[in-house]
Amino acid sequence: MVREISVRSDDDVTDETAASQVTKAMAAGRKVAATRAKKLRVAVFIDGSNLYFKLRTLVPHKMDFIRYRYRDLVLSLLQPDERLAYAGYYVGVVRDTKRTKNHEKTLELLKNQQKLFDQLRHQDLQVVKGYLLERDSRYFEKGVDVRLAVDIVTMAQAKKYDVGIVISSDTDLIPAMQAAQKLKRRVVYVGFEHQPSLALIRQADRSRLLTRREAEHYIGKDLEVRRYDDE
């Protein structure tokens, strides 16, 4: 009897090892993709002005709002079965106009707001702009809440998120929240422990009130601390 002996070269072994590694990598990639697909997509809608003034009253000492860790705050709001799909910061834009009564203050606000926008984009937050109008040396937002409400509804209609987190205590957003809920989207209200909105708590599917300790946790470290609207 003649026994056939198969001799394998090192190249054959190397090819099989490489192929096995590729197969395992592809399987791992599919597993990660499947896990990611199962997680609920979250869209976070931040009312910038509302957040700013609520934090000012929640935290007694001065804060650097320009370098605040907004994205870290956003990520802390997600549940284990959720992933961030969108985060928008809605805010009125300061206009450089010589018709303002306090032109120097307007320029300073404009300069610091541009720094804020740079930081927000660096943190991968989308800046959604409205208008900031001056009246009697005071500034008022226009169109911001409308744009925020429209995005809550239109993104729900387009099925771009499963869970919408609204960081605002503006009750004018309730109709938009209701519309999103009718489209089978969950809506989460994020407010503040010292000034909660009972109306928004009742409307939301889930609520969370930020504490002073949580708010202070996301202050940028080793920074010159100041408010950019102080005179």
NUKOL-79676 format. One record per residue: residue number from 0; x, y, z of N, C-alpha, C in turn. Coordinates in steps of 0.05 Angstrom, whole numbers, plus 5000, padded with zeros to 4 digits. Atoms other than C-alpha are relative to their C-alpha. Layout:
REM NUKOL-79676
PT    k  n_east  n_north  n_up  ca_east  ca_north  ca_up  c_east  c_north  c_up
PT  NUM       X        Y     Z        X         Y      Z       X        Y     Z
...
REM end
This chain:
REM NUKOL-79676
PT    k  n_east  n_north  n_up  ca_east  ca_north  ca_up  c_east  c_north  c_up
PT    0    5017     4976  5000     5000      5000   5000    5018     5025  5000
PT    1    4985     4976  5001     5026      5067   4982    4984     5022  5013
PT    2    5013     4979  4986     5008      5123   5030    5008     5027  4989
PT    3    4995     4974  5011     5001      5192   5001    5005     5020  5023
PT    4    4993     4981  4979     5034      5245   5044    4998     5028  4988
PT    5    5003     4973  5009     5012      5317   5036    5019     5019  5015
PT    6    4981     4982  4987     5065      5368   5050    4991     5029  4996
PT    7    5010     4972  5002     5042      5440   5066    5023     5019  5004
PT    8    4979     4980  4997     5087      5498   5056    4992     5021  5020
PT    9    5005     4978  4980     5094      5556   5105    4981     5021  4987
PT   10    5017     4980  5013     5060      5600   5053    4971     4992  5001
PT   11    5027     5009  4998     4998      5556   5054    4988     5006  5028
PT   12    5009     4995  4972     4994      5561   5130    4995     5030  5004
PT   13    5003     4971  4997     5004      5636   5127    4975     5011  4987
PT   14    5024     4992  5015     4949      5645   5075    4975     4992  5016
PT   15    5023     5009  4985     4900      5604   5117    4996     5016  5025
PT   16    5001     4984  4975     4917      5643   5180    4989     5028  4994
PT   17    5009     4973  5008     4907      5709   5144    4970     4999  4993
PT   18    5028     5002  5008     4841      5685   5115    4982     4997  5025
PT   19    5015     5004  4975     4818      5662   5184    4997     5026  5015
PT   20    5001     4975  4986     4835      5729   5214    4981     5020  4987
PT   21    5018     4983  5015     4798      5766   5159    4971     4992  5006
PT   22    5027     5010  4995     4737      5721   5170    4990     5009  5028
PT   23    5007     4993  4973     4738      5734   5245    4995     5030  5002
PT   24    5003     4971  4999     4746      5809   5234    4973     5008  4987
PT   25    5025     4994  5013     4687      5810   5186    4977     4992  5018
PT   26    5021     5009  4982     4645      5771   5236    4997     5019  5023
PT   27    5001     4981  4977     4664      5819   5292    4988     5026  4990
PT   28    5011     4975  5011     4647      5878   5247    4970     4998  4996
PT   29    5028     5003  5003     4579      5849   5231    4986     5000  5027
PT   30    5011     5001  4973     4567      5837   5305    4997     5029  5011
PT   31    5000     4973  4990     4585      5909   5322    4978     5016  4985
PT   32    5020     4986  5016     4541      5935   5265    4972     4992  5009
PT   33    5026     5009  4991     4483      5892   5289    4993     5012  5027
PT   34    5005     4988  4974     4491      5917   5360    4993     5029  4998
PT   35    5005     4972  5004     4494      5988   5336    4973     5005  4988
PT   36    5026     4997  5012     4433      5978   5293    4977     4997  5020
PT   37    5021     5005  4980     4393      5953   5353    4996     5023  5019
PT   38    5002     4977  4981     4408      6015   5394    4982     5022  4989
PT   39    5019     4979  5008     4356      6070   5392    5016     5025  4993
PT   40    4987     4976  5009     4377      6132   5354    4988     5024  5016
PT   41    5008     4977  4983     4375      6195   5397    5007     5026  4986
PT   42    4995     4973  5009     4368      6267   5373    4997     5018  5024
PT   43    5001     4981  4977     4384      6321   5424    4997     5028  4990
PT   44    5006     4972  5008     4354      6390   5416    5005     5018  5023
PT   45    4992     4982  4978     4388      6443   5458    4991     5028  4995
PT   46    5008     4972  5001     4354      6510   5470    5023     5015  5014
PT   47    4975     4988  4989     4420      6548   5478    4995     5022  5020
PT   48    5005     4978  4982     4393      6611   5510    4987     4990  5026
PT   49    5013     5011  4976     4348      6572   5558    5020     4986  5017
PT   50    4979     5015  4985     4406      6527   5578    5018     5020  5014
PT   51    4982     4980  4989     4451      6587   5589    4989     5014  5025
PT   52    5012     4985  4977     4404      6625   5635    4993     4981  5023
PT   53    5006     5019  4979     4383      6563   5673    5026     4992  5015
PT   54    4975     5007  4987     4456      6545   5687    5010     5024  5017
PT   55    4991     4976  4985     4470      6617   5709    4986     5001  5027
PT   56    5014     4999  4974     4416      6611   5763    5004     4975  5016
PT   57    4995     5024  4985     4433      6540   5781    5027     5000  5014
PT   58    4973     4999  4989     4508      6551   5792    5006     5028  5009
PT   59    4996     4973  4989     4523      6610   5838    5025     5015  4991
PT   60    4975     4987  5007     4594      6623   5816    5002     5003  4969
PT   61    4997     4995  5028     4617      6647   5748    5011     4975  4985
PT   62    4992     5023  5016     4626      6596   5692    5009     5010  4973
PT   63    4992     4995  5028     4661      6595   5625    4982     4985  4982
PT   64    5019     5013  5017     4603      6580   5580    5010     4994  4972
PT   65    4989     5004  5027     4645      6585   5517    5013     4972  4998
PT   66    4986     5025  5001     4686      6523   5535    4987     4978  5017
PT   67    5015     5020  4985     4633      6485   5572    5000     4974  4984
PT   68    4999     5026  5013     4634      6410   5557    4971     4991  4993
PT   69    5027     5005  5008     4567      6408   5522    4996     4971  4990
PT   70    5003     5027  5011     4578      6343   5485    5001     4979  5022
PT   71    4999     5019  4978     4597      6306   5549    4974     5000  5015
PT   72    5026     4998  4987     4533      6332   5581    4979     4984  4984
PT   73    5019     5013  5017     4494      6307   5521    5003     4969  5002
PT   74    4995     5029  4999     4526      6238   5523    4991     4988  5027
PT   75    5008     5010  4974     4511      6232   5597    4970     4995  5002
PT   76    5029     5003  4999     4437      6235   5581    4990     4975  4986
PT   77    5007     5024  5015     4437      6172   5538    4998     4975  5018
PT   78    5003     5026  4987     4413      6104   5563    5018     4980  4987
PT   79    4982     5020  5011     4455      6041   5552    4991     4990  4972
PT   80    5010     5011  5025     4409      6020   5494    4996     5023  4979
PT   81    5003     4977  5018     4415      6088   5459    5027     5009  4989
PT   82    4976     4988  5012     4465      6121   5412    4993     5027  4989
PT   83    5004     4972  5009     4473      6194   5392    5000     5001  4969
PT   84    5003     4997  5029     4448      6208   5321    5001     5029  4991
PT   85    5000     4971  5007     4442      6284   5324    5000     5016  5026
PT   86    5000     4981  4977     4457      6341   5372    5001     5028  4988
PT   87    5002     4973  5011     4436      6412   5354    4998     5020  5022
PT   88    5000     4978  4981     4449      6476   5392    4986     5023  4986
PT   89    5017     4980  5013     4395      6527   5375    5004     5027  5015
PT   90    4993     4975  4987     4413      6600   5388    4996     5023  4981
PT   91    5002     4976  5016     4401      6671   5365    5028     5011  4995
PT   92    4974     4990  5008     4459      6703   5328    5002     5030  5004
PT   93    4995     4972  4996     4488      6770   5348    5008     5012  4973
PT   94    4994     4987  5025     4490      6818   5289    5018     5024  5005
PT   95    4982     4976  4998     4546      6869   5279    4987     5022  4985
PT   96    5014     4978  5013     4507      6932   5265    5006     5026  5015
PT   97    4994     4974  4988     4525      7005   5277    4975     5014  5010
PT   98    5025     4988  4991     4452      7019   5291    4995     4994  5030
PT   99    5004     5007  4972     4458      6988   5360    5009     5024  5017
PT  100    4993     4978  4982     4461      7037   5418    5027     4996  5013
PT  101    4974     5006  4987     4520      7002   5450    5016     4983  4981
PT  102    4986     5014  5021     4564      6985   5391    5023     4983  5011
PT  103    4978     5015  4989     4623      6963   5433    4991     4974  5013
PT  104    5011     5024  4988     4581      6914   5473    4991     4980  4979
PT  105    5008     5018  5022     4552      6886   5409    5024     4985  4988
PT  106    4976     5012  5011     4621      6874   5381    5012     4979  5019
PT  107    4990     5019  4981     4643      6840   5445    4983     4975  5001
PT  108    5018     5023  5000     4582      6795   5445    5004     4983  4974
PT  109    4996     5013  5025     4594      6779   5372    5026     4983  5000
PT  110    4974     5013  4998     4667      6761   5385    4998     4975  5017
PT  111    5002     5023  4982     4651      6715   5443    4981     4979  4990
PT  112    5018     5020  5011     4593      6682   5408    5013     4984  4978
PT  113    4985     5015  5021     4638      6664   5349    5019     4979  5014
PT  114    4984     5019  4985     4685      6631   5400    4983     4977  5010
PT  115    5018     5021  4991     4626      6593   5428    4993     4981  4977
PT  116    5007     5016  5024     4606      6569   5358    5024     4982  4992
PT  117    4977     5017  5006     4677      6545   5345    5003     4977  5019
PT  118    4999     5022  4980     4676      6505   5410    4979     4979  4995
PT  119    5022     5018  5005     4609      6475   5394    5005     4982  4976
PT  120    4994     5015  5024     4631      6453   5325    5023     4981  5006
PT  121    4978     5017  4992     4695      6425   5355    4990     4976  5016
PT  122    5012     5022  4984     4651      6383   5401    4979     4984  4983
PT  123    5018     5015  5018     4612      6358   5340    4970     5006  5006
PT  124    5028     4991  4997     4548      6397   5357    4994     5018  4977
PT  125    5008     4983  5022     4510      6429   5300    4988     5026  5012
PT  126    5010     4974  4991     4497      6503   5310    4977     5008  4981
PT  127    5024     4992  5016     4427      6522   5286    4993     5029  5009
PT  128    5001     4972  4994     4420      6597   5282    4972     5013  4995
PT  129    5023     4983  5003     4362      6644   5293    5009     5029  5001
PT  130    4993     4972  4999     4362      6719   5304    5001     5010  5028
PT  131    4998     4987  4974     4382      6762   5363    4996     5030  4995
PT  132    5007     4972  5005     4349      6830   5361    5005     5017  5025
PT  133    4996     4981  4978     4367      6891   5404    4977     5019  5003
PT  134    5021     4981  4994     4314      6933   5437    5005     5012  5027
PT  135    4994     4986  4975     4328      6986   5490    5024     4988  5014
PT  136    4974     5010  4990     4399      6959   5499    4998     4971  5011
PT  137    5003     5028  4992     4372      6889   5512    4996     4983  4975
PT  138    5001     5017  5023     4374      6829   5466    4978     4979  5003
PT  139    5022     5019  5000     4316      6783   5447    5004     4981  4976
PT  140    4998     5020  5021     4317      6719   5407    4974     5000  4983
PT  141    5023     5002  5018     4271      6712   5347    5004     4976  4981
PT  142    4998     5022  5019     4257      6649   5307    5014     4975  5010
PT  143    4985     5023  4990     4298      6603   5351    4981     4977  5008
PT  144    5018     5021  4990     4241      6566   5385    4984     4988  4977
PT  145    5015     5010  5023     4204      6560   5319    5018     4980  4984
PT  146    4982     5018  5014     4265      6529   5285    5004     4974  5016
PT  147    4997     5024  4983     4274      6481   5344    4976     4982  4998
PT  148    5025     5015  5001     4201      6460   5343    4997     4987  4972
PT  149    5002     5011  5027     4203      6450   5267    5018     4976  4997
PT  150    4981     5023  5002     4264      6405   5272    4991     4976  5016
PT  151    5010     5023  4984     4233      6363   5327    4979     4984  4984
PT  152    5022     5013  5015     4173      6349   5282    5010     4989  4974
PT  153    4992     5009  5027     4205      6344   5213    5020     4976  5002
PT  154    4981     5023  4997     4261      6298   5238    4985     4975  5010
PT  155    5016     5022  4992     4208      6255   5271    4985     4988  4976
PT  156    5014     5009  5024     4169      6252   5206    5018     4985  4981
PT  157    4981     5014  5017     4232      6232   5169    5013     4976  5013
PT  158    4991     5024  4984     4245      6178   5222    5031     5001  5004
PT  159    4972     4997  4996     4314      6206   5236    5008     4994  5029
PT  160    4994     5007  4973     4309      6190   5310    4978     4983  5012
PT  161    5020     5016  4985     4274      6142   5357    4993     5014  5026
PT  162    5004     4985  4975     4283      6185   5420    5010     5028  4996
PT  163    4993     4972  5002     4283      6260   5421    5004     5012  5028
PT  164    4994     4987  4974     4316      6295   5481    4999     5030  4997
PT  165    5004     4971  5002     4294      6366   5491    5012     5013  5025
PT  166    4987     4985  4978     4340      6409   5535    4989     5028  4999
PT  167    5013     4974  4999     4294      6467   5548    4977     4999  5019
PT  168    5023     4999  4983     4241      6490   5596    4978     5018  4988
PT  169    5019     4983  5015     4201      6528   5543    4975     4984  4994
PT  170    5025     5015  5004     4129      6504   5545    4989     5004  4972
PT  171    5009     4996  5028     4119      6531   5474    5007     4976  4983
PT  172    4991     5023  5016     4153      6467   5451    4981     4976  5004
PT  173    5018     5023  4995     4097      6422   5478    4985     4991  4975
PT  174    5013     5010  5024     4058      6420   5412    5018     4984  4982
PT  175    4981     5015  5016     4121      6398   5375    5006     4972  5013
PT  176    4996     5025  4986     4133      6345   5428    4976     4981  4996
PT  177    5024     5016  5004     4061      6320   5421    5000     4989  4972
PT  178    5000     5009  5028     4069      6316   5346    5020     4977  4996
PT  179    4980     5021  5001     4132      6275   5353    4990     4974  5013
PT  180    5011     5023  4986     4097      6228   5402    4979     4986  4983
PT  181    5020     5012  5017     4040      6217   5353    5013     4985  4977
PT  182    4985     5014  5021     4093      6195   5303    5016     4977  5012
PT  183    4988     5023  4986     4114      6141   5353    5029     5006  5008
PT  184    4973     4994  4989     4177      6178   5376    4997     5005  5030
PT  185    5000     4994  4971     4194      6180   5450    5013     5027  5004
PT  186    4990     4973  4995     4207      6249   5478    5008     5002  5029
PT  187    4989     4997  4973     4251      6263   5538    5004     5030  5006
PT  188    4996     4972  4991     4250      6329   5576    5023     5001  5019
PT  189    4978     4995  4982     4314      6352   5608    4998     5028  5011
PT  190    5003     4974  4988     4305      6409   5657    5020     5003  5022
PT  191    4981     4993  4979     4337      6435   5721    4986     4998  5027
PT  192    5012     5006  4974     4325      6416   5793    4988     5024  5014
PT  193    5009     4976  4986     4316      6487   5817    4976     5014  4987
PT  194    5022     4987  5014     4266      6508   5764    4987     4980  4980
PT  195    5011     5020  5018     4230      6446   5735    4974     5010  4988
PT  196    5025     4994  5014     4173      6453   5685    4981     4976  5004
PT  197    5019     5022  4995     4115      6411   5710    4985     4993  4975
PT  198    5014     5005  5025     4080      6418   5643    5016     4982  4982
PT  199    4983     5016  5017     4139      6389   5606    5004     4972  5011
PT  200    4997     5027  4987     4147      6333   5657    4975     4983  4994
PT  201    5025     5015  5005     4074      6314   5647    4999     4991  4971
PT  202    5002     5007  5028     4081      6314   5571    5021     4980  4991
PT  203    4978     5017  5010     4147      6277   5564    4996     4971  5008
PT  204    5000     5028  4993     4155      6202   5563    5019     4994  5022
PT  205    4980     5003  4979     4215      6209   5608    5011     5028  5006
PT  206    4989     4974  4992     4245      6267   5647    5025     4997  5016
PT  207    4976     4999  4983     4310      6285   5679    5006     5029  5008
PT  208    4994     4973  4990     4327      6345   5722    5029     5001  5008
PT  209    4972     4998  4994     4399      6366   5723    5005     5014  5027
PT  210    4993     4989  4974     4430      6380   5791    5023     5020  4997
PT  211    4978     4981  5000     4480      6434   5808    5027     4984  4997
PT  212    4976     5016  5001     4533      6380   5818    5005     4990  4971
PT  213    4997     5009  5027     4520      6352   5748    5009     5024  4982
PT  214    4994     4977  5017     4522      6422   5717    5030     5008  5004
PT  215    4972     4992  4994     4589      6438   5751    5020     4980  4989
PT  216    4982     5022  5009     4618      6371   5729    5011     5005  4972
PT  217    4993     4997  5028     4620      6394   5657    5013     5028  4994
PT  218    4985     4975  5004     4655      6461   5668    5028     4994  4991
PT  219    4972     5004  5010     4720      6466   5629    5019     5005  5023
PT  220    4981     4998  4978     4780      6458   5674    5024     5018  4992
PT  221    4976     4983  5004     4840      6505   5683    4995     5022  4979
PT  222    5006     4979  5019     4806      6561   5646    4995     5026  5015
PT  223    5007     4974  4989     4798      6635   5658    4969     5002  5001
PT  224    5029     5002  4997     4727      6635   5685    4987     5028  4999
PT  225    5015     4975  5002     4680      6691   5663    4975     4996  4984
PT  226    5024     5000  5016     4612      6704   5634    5004     5020  4977
PT  227    4993     4983  5023     4615      6732   5564    4980     5023  4997
PT  228    5018     4977  5002     4556      6780   5576    5004     5019  5024
PT  229    4995     4982  4978     4584      6812   5639    5012     5026  4990
PT  230    4989     4974  5008     4600      6885   5633    5022     5009  5020
REM end
